[in-house]
Every structure is written in structure tokens, then in C-alpha cells.
Amino acid sequence: APRDELEHVVVEMWSEVLSVQQVGVFDNFFLLGGDSLSAARLLTRLEQAFHVRLELQSLFRSPTVAGHVQLLIEAVARDEAQA
């Protein structure tokens, strides 16, 4: 189950993109049925919601919600440091 609000938002996005009802924070995106097209859709949604750009490879390197949330946090911090 999501441990905080950010994980909850990302879990909801994964659930919608993958058309699955339950997503755990340690579930693997690709084992839940994700592919490169659904990964691109997910990254677009994340970019719109959080105003950060993540590379497609990020999902392959961190294919869990927990890992992806960490990447989002790092991207937001990087963007704030550059502003």
C-alpha cells in the first residue's frame, strides 16, 4: 500500500495506465503488464503532474512505484536547485 501522498498519486497513475486495480509500491511495472508504450504514457502523465521530465530508461532502471517516486523526488530537487 502507498506510504504517503506522493506514492498514492503514482500508484493511481500506474493503475490507470496499466488498467489494473491493485498496484503495490514494490510491484514491477513490466510484470504488471507494462510495455514501452504504456511507459511513455505514464511518463507523460508524471511530467504533467509534477512538472519534471524523466527519461524512459528511468522506468527500466527503477520499475517500482517506490523507485520511481525516489526518481521524482530527485528530479524535483534538481530542478529547484537549478532555479
N, C-alpha and C positions, 0 to 999 in steps of 0.2 A: 504494500500500500504506500502511496505517496507520504513522505515525511514532512513536507512543507508545501507552501502555496506554489512555489515555482515547479516543484515536481508534479504537483496536481495539474497544473496547466499543461505541462509537457506530456503527461500521461493521457490527458484528454485529447491532445493533438494526435498522439500516436494512435489512440483508439479510433479516432475518426479517419485518419489516413489509411490505417490498416483494416478498417471495418471489423474490429474485434471489440468485445465488450470489456474484457478484463486485461489490463496491462500492469505488470508489476515493475517496480523500479529497477530490477535486475534482470528482466526479460530481455532477450536478444531480439532486436528489430527484425533481423532476417529470418530467425526461427519462427517469428510470429507471422511470416508471410511477406515481409517487406522485400522489395527489389529496388533497382536503381531508379525507376520511375517514381515509386512511392517515396523513396528517399528524397528525390528532388522536390516533390510536393511538400514533404514535411519541412525541408529546409526553407522553402519559400514562406511557409506559414510562420516558422520561427523567426525569420528575418522581419516579416511584417509585424509580428507581435512584440519583438524585443529590440528591433532596430539595430541588429548586428548581423553580419554576414559570416556564415560558417561554410567551409568547403565541404563538398560531397565526401571527400576522404575522411572527414571528421566522424561521420556516422560509421564508416567501416572500422576506424580505429577505436571508437567508443560506441558500440552498438547497443548500449543500455540507456535507459532513462537517466539513471544516476550518473553515468559517464557523460551523457550529453548535457545534463544540467551543469556539470562542472565546466564543460567547454563554454557554455553560455555565460557563466559567471566570469570566466577568464576573459572572454571576448568583450563583455560589457566593461570590465575593469580596464582592459587595454584601450578601449575607445574613450573612456573617461580620462585616462591618463594622457591621451593624445590631444584632448580638447583644451 
